[in-house]
Amino acid sequence: MDKERFDFVIVSQGTREFEGRALVQHALEIERRLPVLVLTNCLDLGCYLEAIQLGAADYLEKPILPSEIARLIETHVRPYHIAARAAGAA
């Protein structure tokens, strides 16, 4: 993540312990507006709240359909690109 630019990040969350915390934090330290999506095997309110408070754009339970991933990318990545272009033009 330190050497490449990404349009979005998907964090795979496996347990009720929020092991993806460090990745979410690191991604958002690099680019605060970067859409970070957390996909989890087991929904947990504490992990959900922590992910959203850290700045994750969404937190969803697996399995997730490809059409849902496409919708998430459209919902979160397009506004990110528009904002990035606007910031670059300013």
matplotlib code that plots the C-alpha trace (Angstrom):
import matplotlib.pyplot as plt

x = [0.0, 2.9, 4.2, 1.0, -2.1, -5.4, -9.0, -10.4, -9.5, -11.4, -10.6, -11.6, -12.7, -12.8, -13.7, -15.3, -11.9, -11.3, -8.0, -8.4, -8.0, -4.4, -5.1, -8.0, -6.0, -3.0, -5.0, -6.7, -3.5, -2.2, -5.4, -8.1, -10.9, -10.0, -13.0, -12.3, -14.9, -14.8, -16.3, -16.9, -17.7, -19.6, -21.4, -20.4, -21.7, -18.5, -16.4, -18.9, -18.8, -15.0, -14.6, -17.0, -15.3, -11.9, -13.3, -14.4, -17.0, -19.0, -19.1, -20.9, -21.4, -20.1, -21.0, -21.5, -22.7, -20.6, -23.5, -23.3, -19.6, -20.2, -22.8, -20.4, -17.7, -20.1, -21.4, -18.1, -15.4, -17.1, -17.6, -13.9, -12.7, -14.9, -13.5, -9.9, -10.3, -11.8, -9.0, -6.4, -8.0, -8.1]
y = [0.0, 2.3, 1.9, 1.7, 3.9, 2.2, 3.2, 1.2, -1.5, -4.5, -6.0, -9.5, -10.0, -13.6, -13.5, -11.4, -10.0, -7.1, -8.4, -6.1, -3.0, -2.3, -2.5, -0.2, 2.3, 2.1, 2.6, 5.6, 7.1, 7.0, 8.5, 9.6, 9.6, 6.1, 3.8, 0.9, -1.9, -4.5, -7.9, -10.2, -13.8, -12.9, -9.6, -8.1, -4.7, -3.8, -4.5, -2.7, 0.4, 0.3, -0.1, 2.8, 5.0, 4.3, 5.5, 2.4, 3.2, 0.0, -3.2, -6.2, -9.9, -12.6, -14.2, -11.2, -11.4, -10.0, -7.7, -6.3, -5.7, -3.9, -1.7, -1.0, 0.1, 2.3, 3.8, 4.4, 4.6, 7.0, 9.7, 9.2, 9.7, 12.8, 14.3, 13.4, 15.1, 18.2, 18.3, 18.0, 20.8, 23.2]
z = [0.0, 0.6, -3.0, -5.1, -5.4, -4.9, -5.8, -2.9, -0.3, 0.7, 4.1, 4.7, 8.4, 9.6, 13.3, 16.0, 16.8, 14.5, 13.0, 10.0, 12.2, 11.3, 7.6, 7.8, 9.9, 7.6, 4.4, 5.8, 7.1, 3.5, 2.0, 4.4, 1.7, 0.3, 0.3, 2.6, 2.6, 5.4, 4.5, 7.5, 8.2, 11.3, 12.0, 15.3, 16.5, 18.2, 15.1, 13.0, 15.2, 15.3, 11.6, 10.9, 13.5, 12.0, 8.6, 6.8, 4.1, 4.7, 6.8, 5.3, 6.0, 3.6, 1.3, -0.9, -4.5, -7.3, -8.2, -4.6, -4.9, -8.2, -6.4, -3.6, -6.0, -7.8, -4.6, -2.9, -5.6, -8.1, -5.5, -4.4, -8.0, -8.4, -5.2, -6.1, -9.5, -7.9, -5.4, -8.2, -10.1, -7.2]

ax = plt.figure().add_subplot(projection="3d")
ax.plot(x, y, z, "-o")
ax.set_aspect("equal")
plt.show()
